[in-house]
Amino acid sequence: MTTQEQEIVDGETAIADDIAVPEAPQSMPGLLGRKIGMTTIYDEEGHSSAVTMVEVGPCIVTQVKTEQRDGYQAVQVGFMRAKKVNMPMRGHFERANGSYRHLQEFKVSDLGEYEVGQEIRANVFSEGDAIKVTGTSKGKGFQGGVKRHGFAGGPKTHGQSDRHRAPGSVGAGTFPGRVWPGTRMAGHMGDRRVTTRGLEVAGVDAGQNYILVKGAVPGARNSLVRIEKQG
């Protein structure tokens, strides 16, 4: 694989993309990526769309799981290089051309397309693909009912001087005589595993190894996301 060459054009630096992109396995249902941030793109008619840029891989195949040995067939991929790993993981990564911070599995239908150490890039996806994205939502800490659940709060007049953002009643006294588990109230908000379905790939750049996703994607900038195709 060659590196990117830089050329000076009209006083500016342009990147000549001569990266040899390996062919994408047809049965690969998704990849791991890193959320870069949001931007805006425009179509030929000038209509704007909000998109999220995601760096997709490159993911390296670290293990191929078979029906005979593991009871199911899947491909384990690694994403983002790790500086330090313990001895057991060092042995696990021995044939994978490096150590990786994140490991996840994807079930595949054809194991013949994969081998340990294989690199899989963004060309797994195509423009127009329907996808779902799983990530960890932004942590908001301890929040009240108004911010956490959208409560309206109490009345602003008629002597209610300190109930503007109060949650109100949480249950009757006679029955059940306690607060039901799961009652919405103040508490820890965010920092949970979230999956957003029905998203669409707006663009793919296999050379730079990123995709554009229409709409918002769970998580903060630089957070790990799992992108999978939807049938």
Secondary structure, 3 states (H helix, E strand, C coil): CCCCEEEEECCEEEEECCCCCCCCCCCCCEEEEEEEEEEEEECCCCCEEEEEEEEECCEEEEEEECHHHHCCCEEEEEEEECCCCCHHHHHHCCCCCCCEEEEEEEECCCHHHCCCCCEECHHHCCCCCEEEEEEECCCCEEECHHHHHCCCCCCCCCCCCCCCCCCCCCCCCCCCCCCCCCCCCCEEECCCEEEEEEEEEEEEECCCCEEEEECCCCCCCCCEEEEEECC
